[in-house]
Amino acid sequence: MRDALPKIVIVGLLVLIVGVPIVLKPAGGADASRVEADEQHRLVVFTPHNEQIRHEIAIAYNKHRLSSGLAPVQFDWRSPGGTGDIRKSILSQYEAIVSRGDSLDDGIGADLFFGGGDYDHGKVASGVEVERDGQEIDLRIVDDPEIPAELMASVFPAERIGGERLYRRYTFVEEGQDKTYLGWTGVTLSSFGIVYNRDVLRLLKIGNWVGGFDPTLPADEQESALPEFIVVAPTTWADLTDARYLGWVALADPSHSGSITATFNAVLRREGWDEGWHTLRRVFANARYFATSSDKIPVDVSKGDAAVGMCIDFYGRYQSGMIGGDRLGYVDPIIDGKSMTATTADPVTLLRGAPHKELAQHFIHWLLSIEAQGVWQRRLDSTAAGMDPPDKYELRRQPIRQDIYTDEQRVTWTDPEINPYPTAFPFPDGTPDYYGIIAVTTQAMAIDTHDDLIAAWKAVIEAKKSGHPNLSKMLDLFDAMPEPLTLTWPSQEIAQNWEAIQADPSHPDHAQVVETLNAWGDKLDKMSKDSEQMEINRIRWRSFFQDNYRAIVRLGKE
């Protein structure tokens, strides 16, 4: 009997495992139909959006569906890292389909790529490259969301803001014919700026003393005239190069964060290749760290772990609202009414072979409606005709619809003062897009060599204070770039005045400047597409920068 007991127990457990589900299953197949309905009303979405955005968008969309007599949707959010990581994951999955010889229409089990910036969506919408019959061709991996013409016209009366696209179409050769698809569609607008902590700025003495002893006042009034320290918050990218910020700047790693890459890209495009890296390298030298996630930046600044940080606009505004008061601030760099950043679309893209294509298309159409656009700015304490306030979170994002920036709408907004359309302005003719080269350059220049960069920066700071005779040599080494990253101008005169020439179409050298910049951008873009060579370049460039930084330290000790 003792020997049979284990067998009896095992048999009994098997009966429980197999039998309980059968006993508990509803009669008439009701459970099966419910599962089928759930699967039918489900969206699988790749997104870098934070939990707050995912929550509010899901709640608002399902409220819309229920009020329209439609079944609610279950969102399956997938976030395998930052935007760059998501883009790489999507591309690699479609590339695997091609390598297996399967149909791209089978898809990757996902419906949408939602949020993260136009660069990464553009890479996905451009397709995967394959070689056929000795030629390189691009295969489409997105589908057209089929937005009605009247909706497109109302949402996008113009195709661009400040020269940047609000949506983009792509053409592929399919079945021997050119076929054009709406690749990605902007849903909100993003800009990039500086988040700062006033309490930490006060501790770092970044500001000015005002008031104080006034000999014209009677003695009994002198006590009330004590000096007061007024914090001066940063307003431009160059402000972050101040040596007082050493160790107090929070940054993200552009190899993981699309938003910080776009931020660095805006600096380079506004200031120029050489001048932009001149600014960025000093900001990098002041950096406390390079986080793998850009949403860490405003949180750490709010806690006082950093004084300032570069971040996407809504991260800074959201954290400022969460903290309350005036301790935390955010600013988009604007000079003379013109934005010193870039205003770009934050898109949604329908993936090819989406298992719930029609539902995904409906979701995209809803995202562009005035109802949905209000979700991005609505206050928790607000109610507006036809629009509910947020469920839990104020998202503080910039709607993409220009027709929603009205006094009637903005009375319930968290940031009623924002309107990117008047301040956004185009980059001058010939300004390249440096996005693709930024991550590797930053890694070699600052992330892989951060300790040496900081040591060199400290040596430069001390050399400036003491008037060191080697200061000029030290600065030349500090700003030097490897030969492949060195922009060469046709003449010294053009090199010194290229910016004014580029901005003046009537200048006799304007065409030459534009041609030089276009060629430079094409060279960098081509270079960045060779991933194996770029890894080799990163190692070589890292050695170049590291040798220069160590030479600076030696010169400072002479």
C-alpha positions as CSV (number, residue, x, y, z in Angstrom):
1,M,0.0,0.0,0.0
2,R,2.9,2.3,0.9
3,D,4.4,1.7,-2.5
4,A,1.2,2.5,-4.3
5,L,0.5,5.7,-2.5
6,P,2.8,7.9,-4.7
7,K,1.1,6.6,-7.8
8,I,-2.4,7.3,-6.3
9,V,-1.3,10.9,-5.5
10,I,0.1,11.5,-9.0
11,V,-3.1,10.1,-10.7
12,G,-5.2,12.3,-8.4
13,L,-3.3,15.4,-9.3
14,L,-3.6,14.6,-13.0
15,V,-7.4,14.3,-12.6
16,L,-7.5,17.7,-10.9
17,I,-5.3,19.4,-13.6
18,V,-7.3,18.0,-16.5
19,G,-10.8,17.9,-14.8
20,V,-11.1,21.3,-13.1
21,P,-10.9,23.4,-16.3
22,I,-13.6,21.2,-17.9
23,V,-15.9,21.4,-14.9
24,L,-15.5,25.2,-14.6
25,K,-15.8,25.9,-18.4
26,P,-19.2,27.7,-19.1
27,A,-21.7,25.7,-21.1
28,G,-22.5,26.5,-24.7
29,G,-19.0,27.7,-25.6
30,A,-19.6,31.1,-24.1
31,D,-16.0,31.4,-23.0
32,A,-14.6,30.6,-26.5
33,S,-16.7,33.4,-28.0
34,R,-15.5,35.9,-25.4
35,V,-11.9,35.0,-26.0
36,E,-12.5,35.4,-29.8
37,A,-14.0,38.8,-29.2
38,D,-11.2,39.9,-26.9
39,E,-8.6,38.9,-29.6
40,Q,-10.6,40.7,-32.2
41,H,-10.6,43.9,-30.2
42,R,-6.9,44.0,-29.3
43,L,-4.1,46.3,-30.4
44,V,-0.4,45.3,-30.1
45,V,1.6,48.5,-29.9
46,F,5.4,49.1,-29.9
47,T,5.9,52.3,-28.0
48,P,8.5,54.3,-26.0
49,H,5.7,56.3,-24.4
50,N,5.6,56.3,-20.6
51,E,2.9,54.7,-18.5
52,Q,1.1,58.0,-18.1
53,I,0.6,58.4,-21.8
54,R,-0.3,54.8,-22.3
55,H,-2.9,55.0,-19.6
56,E,-4.6,58.2,-20.7
57,I,-4.7,57.3,-24.4
58,A,-6.2,53.8,-23.7
59,I,-8.8,55.3,-21.3
60,A,-9.8,58.1,-23.7
61,Y,-10.0,55.8,-26.7
62,N,-12.2,53.2,-25.0
63,K,-14.5,56.0,-23.7
64,H,-14.8,57.1,-27.3
65,R,-15.6,53.6,-28.5
66,L,-18.2,52.9,-25.7
67,S,-19.9,56.2,-26.4
68,S,-20.0,55.2,-30.1
69,G,-21.5,51.8,-29.4
70,L,-18.3,50.0,-30.1
71,A,-16.5,47.3,-28.0
72,P,-13.6,48.4,-25.9
73,V,-10.0,47.6,-26.9
74,Q,-7.4,45.8,-25.0
75,F,-4.0,47.4,-25.5
76,D,-0.9,45.2,-25.5
77,W,1.9,47.8,-25.0
78,R,5.4,46.6,-25.8
79,S,8.5,48.7,-24.9
80,P,11.7,46.8,-25.5
81,G,13.9,49.8,-24.5
82,G,14.1,53.3,-26.0
83,T,12.9,54.4,-29.4
84,G,16.2,53.4,-31.1
85,D,15.9,49.9,-29.5
86,I,12.3,49.6,-30.7
87,R,13.2,50.6,-34.2
88,K,16.0,48.0,-34.4
89,S,13.7,45.3,-33.0
90,I,11.0,46.0,-35.6
91,L,13.5,46.1,-38.5
92,S,15.2,42.9,-37.4
93,Q,11.9,41.0,-37.1
94,Y,10.9,42.0,-40.6
95,E,14.4,41.2,-41.9
96,A,14.0,37.7,-40.4
97,I,10.8,37.2,-42.3
98,V,12.6,38.1,-45.5
99,S,15.6,35.8,-44.7
100,R,13.1,32.9,-44.1
101,G,11.5,33.5,-47.4
102,D,8.1,34.1,-45.8
103,S,5.6,36.8,-46.8
104,L,5.9,40.2,-45.2
105,D,2.1,40.3,-45.2
106,D,2.3,37.7,-42.4
107,G,3.6,40.6,-40.2
108,I,5.4,40.4,-36.8
109,G,2.3,40.0,-34.6
110,A,2.2,43.8,-33.9
111,D,-0.1,46.5,-35.2
112,L,1.5,49.8,-34.5
113,F,4.6,51.8,-33.8
114,F,3.5,54.7,-31.6
115,G,5.7,57.6,-30.5
116,G,9.4,58.2,-30.5
117,G,10.1,60.8,-33.2
118,D,10.1,61.1,-36.9
119,Y,13.6,59.8,-37.5
120,D,13.0,56.3,-36.2
121,H,9.6,56.1,-37.8
122,G,11.2,57.2,-41.0
123,K,13.7,54.4,-40.8
124,V,10.9,51.9,-40.3
125,A,8.7,53.4,-43.1
126,S,11.7,53.3,-45.5
127,G,11.5,49.5,-45.4
128,V,14.1,46.8,-45.3
129,E,16.9,46.6,-47.9
130,V,17.5,43.4,-49.8
131,E,19.5,42.4,-52.9
132,R,17.6,40.9,-55.8
133,D,19.0,40.3,-59.3
134,G,22.1,42.2,-58.4
135,Q,20.3,45.3,-57.2
136,E,19.5,46.7,-53.8
137,I,15.8,47.3,-53.3
138,D,13.6,48.4,-50.4
139,L,10.7,46.2,-49.3
140,R,7.8,47.9,-47.6
141,I,7.1,47.0,-44.0
142,V,4.4,49.5,-43.2
143,D,0.8,49.9,-44.4
144,D,-1.3,53.0,-45.3
145,P,-3.6,54.0,-42.5
146,E,-6.1,55.2,-45.2
147,I,-6.9,58.5,-43.5
148,P,-9.9,60.2,-45.2
149,A,-9.0,63.2,-47.3
150,E,-11.2,65.6,-45.4
151,L,-9.5,64.6,-42.1
152,M,-6.0,65.0,-43.6
153,A,-7.0,68.4,-44.9
154,S,-8.3,69.6,-41.5
155,V,-5.4,68.2,-39.5
156,F,-2.6,69.1,-41.9
157,P,-3.4,72.3,-43.9
158,A,0.3,72.5,-44.4
159,E,2.8,69.6,-44.8
160,R,5.5,71.1,-42.5
161,I,6.2,73.2,-39.4
162,G,9.4,75.2,-39.4
163,G,10.6,73.1,-42.4
164,E,10.0,69.8,-40.6
165,R,7.5,67.3,-42.0
166,L,4.2,66.6,-40.2
167,Y,3.7,63.4,-42.1
168,R,5.5,61.6,-44.9
169,R,4.6,59.4,-47.9
170,Y,7.0,56.7,-49.3
171,T,7.0,55.1,-52.7
172,F,7.9,51.4,-53.4
173,V,8.1,49.4,-56.5
174,E,5.6,46.6,-56.2
175,E,4.3,44.3,-58.9
176,G,6.3,46.3,-61.4
177,Q,4.6,49.6,-60.5
178,D,5.4,52.5,-58.2
179,K,3.0,52.5,-55.2
180,T,2.9,55.3,-52.7
181,Y,1.9,54.8,-49.0
182,L,1.5,57.2,-46.1
183,G,4.4,55.9,-44.1
184,W,4.1,57.8,-40.7
185,T,1.6,60.3,-39.5
186,G,2.4,63.0,-36.8
187,V,0.1,62.9,-33.8
188,T,1.7,65.4,-31.5
189,L,4.6,67.9,-31.7
190,S,7.9,67.7,-29.8
191,S,10.5,70.3,-29.1
192,F,13.6,70.0,-27.0
193,G,14.9,72.2,-24.1
194,I,16.3,72.5,-20.7
195,V,14.8,71.4,-17.3
196,Y,16.4,73.0,-14.2
197,N,16.1,73.0,-10.4
198,R,16.1,76.5,-9.0
199,D,17.2,75.3,-5.5
200,V,20.3,73.6,-6.9
201,L,21.1,76.7,-9.0
202,R,21.0,78.7,-5.8
203,L,23.4,76.4,-4.1
204,L,25.7,76.6,-7.1
205,K,25.5,80.4,-7.0
206,I,24.3,80.6,-10.6
207,G,22.6,84.1,-10.5
208,N,23.2,87.6,-9.1
209,W,23.1,89.4,-5.8
210,V,20.8,92.4,-5.8
211,G,20.2,95.0,-3.2
212,G,22.4,95.5,-0.2
213,F,23.9,98.5,1.6
214,D,22.7,101.8,0.3
215,P,24.5,104.8,1.9
216,T,21.6,107.1,1.0
217,L,19.2,105.2,3.3
218,P,18.9,106.1,7.1
219,A,20.6,103.6,9.4
220,D,17.3,102.2,10.8
221,E,16.4,101.2,7.2
222,Q,19.6,99.5,6.3
223,E,18.6,96.1,7.8
224,S,15.7,95.8,5.3
225,A,18.1,96.4,2.5
226,L,20.0,93.1,2.9
227,P,21.2,91.7,-0.4
228,E,19.1,89.0,-2.1
229,F,20.4,86.3,-4.4
230,I,18.4,86.0,-7.6
231,V,18.7,82.7,-9.6
232,V,19.4,83.1,-13.3
233,A,17.9,80.1,-15.1
234,P,19.5,78.8,-18.3
235,T,17.8,80.0,-21.5
236,T,20.3,78.8,-24.2
237,W,22.3,75.7,-24.9
238,A,25.5,77.7,-24.4
239,D,24.5,78.4,-20.8
240,L,25.1,74.7,-19.9
241,T,28.8,75.1,-20.8
242,D,29.3,77.2,-17.7
243,A,32.1,75.6,-15.6
244,R,29.9,76.0,-12.5
245,Y,27.7,73.2,-13.9
246,L,30.6,70.7,-13.7
247,G,29.1,67.4,-12.5
248,W,25.6,68.8,-12.4
249,V,24.2,68.3,-15.9
250,A,22.0,65.2,-16.6
251,L,22.1,63.7,-20.1
252,A,20.9,60.6,-21.8
253,D,22.8,58.2,-24.1
254,P,21.8,58.9,-27.7
255,S,22.4,55.3,-28.7
256,H,19.3,54.4,-26.6
257,S,17.3,57.6,-26.6
258,G,15.8,59.0,-29.8
259,S,14.7,62.2,-28.0
260,I,18.2,63.1,-26.7
261,T,19.6,62.4,-30.2
262,A,17.0,64.8,-31.6
263,T,18.1,67.4,-29.0
264,F,21.8,67.1,-29.9
265,N,20.8,67.2,-33.6
266,A,18.9,70.5,-33.0
267,V,22.0,72.0,-31.4
268,L,24.2,71.0,-34.4
269,R,21.7,72.1,-37.0
270,R,21.1,75.5,-35.3
271,E,24.8,76.3,-34.5
272,G,26.6,74.4,-37.2
273,W,28.8,71.3,-37.2
274,D,31.9,72.7,-35.6
275,E,30.2,75.2,-33.4
276,G,27.6,72.7,-32.3
277,W,30.1,70.2,-31.2
278,H,32.0,73.0,-29.5
279,T,28.9,73.6,-27.3
280,L,28.0,70.0,-26.9
281,R,31.4,68.8,-25.9
282,R,31.5,71.3,-23.0
283,V,28.0,70.2,-21.9
284,F,29.2,66.6,-22.1
285,A,32.2,67.6,-19.9
286,N,29.8,69.0,-17.3
287,A,27.6,65.9,-17.4
288,R,27.0,63.9,-14.3
289,Y,26.1,60.8,-16.4
290,F,24.6,59.5,-19.6
291,A,21.4,57.6,-18.7
292,T,20.0,54.9,-20.9
293,S,16.5,56.4,-20.6
294,S,15.7,60.0,-21.2
295,D,12.8,60.1,-18.8
296,K,15.3,59.8,-15.9
297,I,16.6,63.3,-16.6
298,P,13.8,65.5,-15.3
299,V,13.2,63.1,-12.4
300,D,16.8,63.4,-11.2
301,V,16.8,67.2,-11.7
302,S,13.6,67.4,-9.6
303,K,15.2,65.4,-6.8
304,G,18.3,67.7,-6.8
305,D,20.6,64.9,-8.1
306,A,21.4,67.3,-11.0
307,A,20.9,71.0,-11.5
308,V,19.9,71.0,-15.2
309,G,19.3,68.5,-18.0
310,M,18.5,68.3,-21.7
311,C,15.2,66.7,-22.4
312,I,12.1,66.6,-24.6
313,D,9.6,69.2,-23.8
314,F,6.8,67.2,-22.2
315,Y,9.1,65.3,-19.9
316,G,10.3,68.7,-18.5
317,R,6.8,70.1,-18.3
318,Y,5.2,67.0,-16.8
319,Q,7.8,66.7,-14.1
320,S,7.5,70.4,-13.3
321,G,3.7,70.0,-12.9
322,M,4.2,66.9,-10.7
323,I,6.5,68.7,-8.3
324,G,4.4,71.9,-8.2
325,G,5.6,75.3,-7.0
326,D,8.4,77.1,-8.7
327,R,11.3,74.8,-7.7
328,L,11.5,73.1,-11.1
329,G,11.4,74.9,-14.4
330,Y,11.6,74.1,-18.1
331,V,12.5,76.3,-21.1
332,D,12.6,75.9,-24.9
333,P,15.6,78.0,-26.0
334,I,14.1,80.9,-28.0
335,I,16.0,84.0,-29.2
336,D,14.3,87.0,-30.8
337,G,11.1,85.1,-31.1
338,K,12.7,82.2,-33.0
339,S,13.1,78.7,-31.6
340,M,16.7,77.5,-31.1
341,T,15.5,73.9,-31.1
342,A,13.6,71.9,-33.7
343,T,9.8,71.3,-33.6
344,T,9.2,67.8,-35.0
345,A,6.3,65.4,-35.3
346,D,5.9,62.5,-32.9
347,P,4.2,59.9,-35.2
348,V,2.2,56.8,-35.3
349,T,2.9,54.1,-38.0
350,L,0.8,51.2,-39.1
351,L,2.9,48.0,-39.5
352,R,2.5,45.7,-42.4
353,G,0.7,42.5,-41.7
354,A,-1.0,44.0,-38.6
355,P,-3.2,41.3,-37.1
356,H,-5.9,44.0,-36.3
357,K,-5.4,46.3,-39.2
358,E,-8.9,47.9,-39.4
359,L,-8.9,48.5,-35.6
360,A,-5.4,50.0,-35.9
361,Q,-6.6,52.3,-38.7
362,H,-9.6,53.4,-36.6
363,F,-7.3,54.2,-33.7
364,I,-5.0,56.3,-35.9
365,H,-8.0,58.3,-37.3
366,W,-9.2,58.9,-33.7
367,L,-5.8,60.1,-32.6
368,L,-6.1,62.9,-35.2
369,S,-9.6,64.0,-34.1
370,I,-10.1,67.2,-32.0
371,E,-11.5,65.0,-29.2
372,A,-8.2,63.0,-29.0
373,Q,-6.0,66.0,-29.5
374,G,-7.5,67.6,-26.4
375,V,-6.3,64.7,-24.3
376,W,-2.7,65.8,-24.7
377,Q,-3.2,69.2,-22.9
378,R,-6.3,68.8,-20.8
379,R,-6.1,69.7,-17.1
380,L,-7.3,67.4,-14.4
381,D,-9.7,70.0,-12.9
382,S,-11.1,71.0,-16.3
383,T,-14.3,70.1,-18.1
384,A,-15.0,71.2,-21.7
385,A,-18.0,70.7,-24.0
386,G,-17.7,67.2,-25.5
387,M,-14.3,66.5,-23.9
388,D,-13.6,64.7,-20.6
389,P,-10.7,65.7,-18.4
390,P,-7.8,63.2,-18.0
391,D,-8.4,60.2,-15.9
392,K,-5.2,60.5,-13.7
393,Y,-2.4,62.3,-15.5
394,E,-1.8,65.7,-17.2
395,L,0.3,64.8,-20.3
396,R,1.4,68.3,-21.2
397,R,2.1,67.6,-24.8
398,Q,1.8,69.8,-27.8
399,P,-1.2,68.9,-30.1
400,I,-0.3,68.6,-33.8
401,R,-3.6,70.2,-35.0
402,Q,-3.1,73.9,-35.6
403,D,-6.8,74.6,-35.4
404,I,-6.9,73.5,-31.7
405,Y,-4.7,76.4,-30.6
406,T,-7.7,78.7,-29.8
407,D,-8.6,80.7,-26.7
408,E,-11.7,78.5,-26.3
409,Q,-9.6,75.3,-26.2
410,R,-6.7,76.6,-24.2
411,V,-8.8,77.8,-21.3
412,T,-8.6,74.2,-20.0
413,W,-5.0,73.5,-20.9
414,T,-2.1,72.8,-18.6
415,D,0.2,75.0,-20.7
416,P,-2.1,77.6,-22.4
417,E,0.9,79.7,-23.4
418,I,2.4,77.2,-25.8
419,N,2.0,77.5,-29.5
420,P,4.9,76.2,-31.6
421,Y,3.5,77.3,-34.9
422,P,4.5,81.0,-34.7
423,T,8.0,80.4,-33.2
424,A,9.1,77.4,-35.4
425,F,11.2,78.5,-38.3
426,P,13.0,76.6,-41.0
427,F,16.7,75.8,-41.0
428,P,18.6,77.7,-43.7
429,D,19.1,76.1,-47.1
430,G,21.6,73.3,-47.1
431,T,21.4,72.5,-43.4
432,P,22.1,68.8,-43.1
433,D,20.4,66.4,-40.8
434,Y,23.1,64.9,-38.5
435,Y,20.9,62.5,-36.6
436,G,22.5,59.3,-37.9
437,I,26.0,60.1,-36.9
438,I,25.3,61.6,-33.4
439,A,25.2,58.4,-31.3
440,V,28.5,57.0,-32.4
441,T,30.3,60.4,-32.3
442,T,29.0,61.1,-28.8
443,Q,30.0,57.7,-27.5
444,A,33.6,58.1,-28.8
445,M,33.8,61.8,-27.8
446,A,32.3,61.6,-24.4
447,I,30.6,58.4,-23.1
448,D,33.4,55.9,-23.6
449,T,36.0,58.6,-22.6
450,H,34.0,60.5,-19.9
451,D,36.6,60.4,-17.1
452,D,39.4,61.6,-19.5
453,L,37.0,64.3,-20.9
454,I,36.3,65.6,-17.4
455,A,40.0,65.6,-16.5
456,A,40.8,67.6,-19.6
457,W,37.9,70.0,-19.0
458,K,39.1,70.6,-15.4
459,A,42.6,71.3,-16.8
460,V,41.2,73.8,-19.3
461,I,39.2,75.5,-16.6
462,E,42.3,75.9,-14.4
463,A,44.4,77.1,-17.3
464,K,41.9,79.8,-18.0
465,K,42.0,80.9,-14.3
466,S,45.7,81.0,-14.2
467,G,46.4,82.3,-17.7
468,H,48.4,79.2,-18.5
469,P,50.7,79.7,-21.5
470,N,49.5,76.4,-23.0
471,L,45.9,77.4,-22.9
472,S,45.6,77.9,-26.7
473,K,47.1,74.5,-27.5
474,M,44.9,72.9,-24.9
475,L,41.7,74.4,-26.4
476,D,42.8,73.3,-29.9
477,L,43.2,69.8,-28.7
478,F,39.9,69.9,-26.8
479,D,37.9,70.8,-29.9
480,A,39.8,68.7,-32.4
481,M,37.9,66.2,-34.5
482,P,39.2,63.0,-36.3
483,E,39.8,63.5,-40.0
484,P,36.5,61.8,-41.1
485,L,34.6,64.2,-38.8
486,T,36.4,67.3,-39.9
487,L,34.4,69.6,-42.2
488,T,36.6,71.3,-44.8
489,W,35.5,74.6,-46.4
490,P,36.6,75.8,-49.8
491,S,38.4,78.8,-48.4
492,Q,39.3,80.4,-45.0
493,E,37.1,83.4,-45.7
494,I,34.1,81.1,-46.3
495,A,35.0,79.1,-43.2
496,Q,34.9,82.2,-41.1
497,N,31.6,83.6,-42.5
498,W,29.7,80.5,-43.7
499,E,26.7,81.1,-41.4
500,A,26.0,84.6,-42.7
501,I,26.6,83.4,-46.3
502,Q,24.2,80.5,-45.9
503,A,21.5,82.8,-44.5
504,D,21.9,85.2,-47.5
505,P,20.7,83.7,-50.8
506,S,22.0,86.8,-52.7
507,H,25.6,86.3,-51.5
508,P,27.9,85.2,-54.4
509,D,29.3,82.3,-52.3
510,H,25.8,81.2,-51.1
511,A,25.6,78.3,-53.6
512,Q,29.1,77.1,-52.7
513,V,28.2,77.0,-49.0
514,V,25.0,75.1,-49.6
515,E,26.8,72.7,-51.9
516,T,29.5,72.1,-49.3
517,L,27.0,71.5,-46.6
518,N,24.9,69.1,-48.7
519,A,28.0,67.1,-49.7
520,W,29.1,67.0,-46.0
521,G,25.6,65.8,-44.9
522,D,25.6,63.1,-47.7
523,K,29.0,61.9,-46.6
524,L,28.0,61.5,-43.0
525,D,24.7,59.9,-43.9
526,K,26.5,57.3,-46.1
527,M,29.1,56.7,-43.4
528,S,26.4,56.1,-40.7
529,K,24.6,53.4,-42.7
530,D,27.6,51.0,-42.6
531,S,27.1,49.6,-39.1
532,E,30.2,47.4,-39.1
533,Q,32.5,50.3,-40.2
534,M,30.9,52.6,-37.7
535,E,31.9,50.3,-34.9
536,I,35.4,50.3,-36.2
537,N,35.2,54.1,-36.4
538,R,34.0,54.4,-32.8
539,I,37.0,52.5,-31.6
540,R,39.4,54.7,-33.6
541,W,37.7,57.9,-32.7
542,R,37.6,56.9,-29.1
543,S,41.4,56.6,-29.1
544,F,41.8,59.9,-30.9
545,F,39.7,61.8,-28.3
546,Q,41.3,59.9,-25.4
547,D,44.8,60.7,-26.5
548,N,43.9,64.4,-26.9
549,Y,42.3,64.6,-23.5
550,R,45.3,63.1,-21.8
551,A,47.6,65.4,-23.7
552,I,45.6,68.4,-22.4
553,V,46.1,67.2,-18.9
554,R,49.9,66.9,-19.5
555,L,50.1,70.4,-21.0
556,G,48.2,71.8,-18.0
557,K,50.8,70.3,-15.6
558,E,53.8,71.8,-17.5
